[in-house]
Amino acid sequence: MDLNLKNKVILVTGGSKGIGLGISKMLSEEGAIPVIIGRNKESVLKAVSGFEKRGQQAYYALAELTNPNECKNAVQRIIKKFGSIDGLVNNAGLNDGVGLENGNYEDFIISIKRNVAHYYYMAHLVLPYLKKSKGSIVNIGSKTSVTGQGGTSGYAASNGGRDALTREWAIDLLPYSIRVNAVIVAECYTPQYKNWIKKFPNPEETLKEITKHIPLENRMTSVEEIANTVVFLLSEKSSHTTGQLLFVDGGYTHLDRSL
């Protein structure tokens, strides 16, 4: 299916690894120009180089997303290069384990900045350009906003904020035909997830215990499956879809796990 994304400029925060890189790759395969925004220069340049070696277009802007000035400079760099922006994927974040008992107020505020404040600011910065292109926004969220997880108040609160902002912005941006949706992730085997699993005494057994409770095929969701949904939502093929939280999770969040 041709998603009509050829030469569309799509910003992807945290787009050099994990789910973000998967989204960037899928965008590139559809002929779009993924613009990776991240703080790790080595990782970002490596990702962009990979696209160029495959004969695909890609671009980047370096930014520590908790720093508003760096976010602003990144968007200005992109506009200077392309003159337009057609979409934004707010993806960057970290399950940083700032809990109610093992954290403090300062840690909690830092977690909010890491995980949801830049979602707002990046959307704010690109909005004038999305109005011109009638582009769209996709926010990446987590099941923790619905299920909780324990020991991660900052991350859970941030994801609740991502869900709420998705619907709030969908309303705000109706007059401009800008669609806003979210893809909610549960158990996806990213590098970050691998590092989390390794913290358990028996990582392989822990992983098996988790996957056996994922109703559809008892397996983890792949990065490609997340990316496919994100790219579809960015495209004209989802032209009447807005304000939606799409759970791409094999039924993990909502289906009876006794299945």
C-alpha positions in Angstrom: 0.0 0.0 0.0 1.3 3.4 -1.0 0.9 5.6 2.1 1.6 8.8 0.1 4.5 9.8 2.4 7.1 10.4 -0.2 9.4 13.3 0.7 7.3 14.1 3.8 9.5 15.5 6.6 8.7 13.6 9.8 10.5 14.4 13.1 11.1 11.4 15.4 12.4 12.1 18.9 14.7 9.3 20.1 14.7 8.1 16.6 18.2 6.5 16.6 17.5 3.3 18.5 14.7 1.0 19.7 11.2 1.8 18.7 12.3 5.2 17.4 14.7 3.7 15.0 12.1 1.2 13.9 9.7 4.1 13.1 12.5 6.0 11.3 13.2 2.9 9.1 9.6 2.3 8.3 9.2 6.0 7.3 12.2 5.8 5.1 10.9 2.6 3.4 7.7 4.6 2.6 9.8 7.3 0.9 9.5 9.8 3.8 12.4 11.7 5.2 12.8 10.8 8.9 14.5 13.5 10.9 16.1 11.9 14.0 16.3 14.1 17.1 18.4 12.9 19.9 21.2 13.8 22.4 23.7 11.1 21.6 25.7 12.3 18.6 27.4 9.0 18.0 24.1 7.0 18.0 22.3 9.6 15.9 25.0 9.9 13.2 25.3 6.1 13.1 21.6 5.8 12.4 21.6 8.5 9.7 24.7 6.9 8.1 22.8 3.6 7.9 20.0 5.3 5.9 22.4 7.0 3.5 24.3 3.7 2.8 21.0 2.2 1.7 20.4 5.1 -0.6 17.6 6.5 1.6 17.1 10.1 2.8 17.4 11.0 6.5 18.4 14.0 8.5 19.1 14.8 12.2 19.2 17.4 14.8 21.0 17.0 18.1 19.1 18.1 21.3 18.8 17.2 24.9 15.1 17.2 25.0 14.9 18.4 28.6 16.6 21.6 27.5 14.0 24.0 25.8 16.7 26.0 24.0 18.2 22.9 22.4 14.7 21.8 21.3 14.1 25.2 19.7 17.5 25.1 18.0 16.8 21.6 16.6 13.5 22.7 15.0 15.1 25.8 13.6 17.9 23.6 12.0 15.3 21.4 10.4 13.3 24.3 9.0 16.5 25.9 7.6 17.1 22.6 5.8 13.6 21.7 4.6 11.4 24.7 5.1 8.5 22.6 6.2 7.5 19.8 8.7 4.8 17.2 7.9 4.7 15.2 11.1 6.0 14.7 14.6 6.5 11.4 16.5 7.0 12.1 20.2 8.8 8.9 21.2 11.8 9.6 23.5 11.5 8.6 27.1 12.8 6.5 29.9 11.3 4.2 32.5 13.5 5.7 35.2 12.1 3.9 38.2 11.2 7.0 40.2 8.8 5.5 42.7 6.7 6.8 45.5 9.0 5.3 48.2 12.3 5.2 46.4 12.1 8.7 44.9 11.7 12.3 46.0 10.0 15.5 44.7 13.1 16.6 42.7 13.5 13.1 41.0 9.8 13.1 40.2 10.0 16.5 38.4 13.0 15.4 36.5 11.1 12.3 35.4 8.2 14.4 34.2 10.7 16.5 32.2 12.3 13.4 30.7 9.1 11.8 29.7 6.3 14.2 28.9 7.3 17.9 29.1 9.2 17.7 25.9 6.2 16.1 24.2 4.4 19.3 24.8 7.3 21.6 23.8 8.1 19.8 20.6 4.5 19.9 19.6 4.3 23.6 20.4 7.4 24.3 18.4 6.3 22.5 15.2 2.7 23.5 15.3 3.1 26.6 13.0 4.5 24.3 10.3 2.0 21.5 10.9 -0.8 24.1 10.3 0.7 24.8 6.9 1.1 21.1 5.9 -2.0 19.8 7.7 0.4 17.2 9.2 -0.1 14.9 12.1 1.3 14.0 15.5 1.7 10.5 17.0 2.6 10.2 20.7 4.2 6.9 21.9 2.8 5.9 25.2 3.0 3.0 27.7 0.5 0.6 29.3 1.7 1.9 32.7 -0.8 4.8 32.3 -3.6 2.2 32.4 -2.3 -0.7 34.4 0.4 0.8 36.7 3.6 -1.1 37.2 4.8 -0.3 40.7 8.0 1.7 41.6 7.8 4.1 38.7 5.5 7.0 39.6 7.2 9.5 37.4 7.0 7.3 34.2 3.4 6.2 34.9 2.3 9.8 35.5 4.1 11.0 32.4 2.3 8.3 30.3 -1.0 9.3 31.7 -0.1 12.8 30.6 0.8 11.6 27.1 -2.6 10.0 26.8 -4.4 13.1 28.0 -2.5 15.4 25.8 -3.3 13.2 22.8 -7.0 13.8 23.3 -6.5 17.5 24.3 -4.5 18.3 21.2 -6.9 16.4 19.0 -9.5 18.8 20.1 -7.3 21.9 19.9 -6.2 21.1 16.4 -9.5 20.2 14.8 -9.7 23.6 13.1 -6.4 23.0 11.3 -7.2 19.4 10.2 -4.2 18.2 12.2 -4.7 14.7 13.5 -3.3 13.6 16.9 -3.1 9.9 18.0 -1.1 7.7 20.3 0.3 4.3 20.0 0.4 2.5 23.4 3.2 0.0 23.9 3.1 -2.9 26.4 5.7 -5.6 26.1 8.1 -4.8 23.2 11.6 -6.2 23.1 13.7 -3.1 22.7 17.3 -2.6 23.9 15.8 -0.7 26.9 13.6 -3.7 27.7 16.5 -6.1 27.4 18.4 -4.1 30.0 15.4 -4.1 32.3 15.0 -7.9 32.0 18.7 -8.4 32.8 18.2 -6.9 36.2 16.2 -10.0 37.3 18.0 -13.0 38.9 16.7 -15.3 36.1 16.2 -13.1 33.0 15.1 -15.9 30.6 12.6 -17.4 33.0 11.2 -13.9 33.8 10.8 -13.2 30.0 9.0 -16.5 29.5 6.7 -15.7 32.4 5.8 -12.4 30.8 5.3 -13.7 27.3 3.0 -16.6 28.3 0.5 -13.9 29.5 0.4 -12.1 26.2 -2.8 -13.4 24.7 -2.0 -13.2 21.0 0.6 -15.8 20.2 2.2 -15.6 23.6 5.1 -13.4 22.3 6.5 -10.0 22.6 5.3 -7.2 20.2 8.0 -6.4 17.6 9.4 -3.0 17.0 8.2 -3.3 13.4 4.6 -3.9 14.5 4.7 -0.6 16.5 6.3 1.2 13.6 3.8 -0.1 11.1 0.9 1.4 13.1 2.7 4.7 13.7 3.5 5.2 10.0 -0.1 4.4 9.1 -1.4 7.0 11.5 1.0 9.6 10.0 -0.3 8.9 6.6 -3.4 10.0 4.6 -4.7 6.5 4.8 -5.8 7.2 8.4 -7.3 10.6 7.3 -10.4 10.4 9.7 -8.7 9.0 12.8 -7.8 11.4 15.6 -7.8 11.4 19.4 -7.3 7.7 19.5 -5.1 5.6 21.8 -4.2 2.5 19.8 -2.9 -0.4 21.9 -0.4 -2.5 19.8 0.2 -5.1 22.4 -1.2 -8.5 21.4 -4.2 -7.9 23.7 -1.9 -7.7 26.8 -3.5 -4.7 28.4 -7.2 -5.4 28.0 -7.8 -9.0 27.3 -8.3 -11.5 30.1 -4.8 -13.0 30.7 -6.3 -16.3 31.8 -6.7 -16.9 28.1 
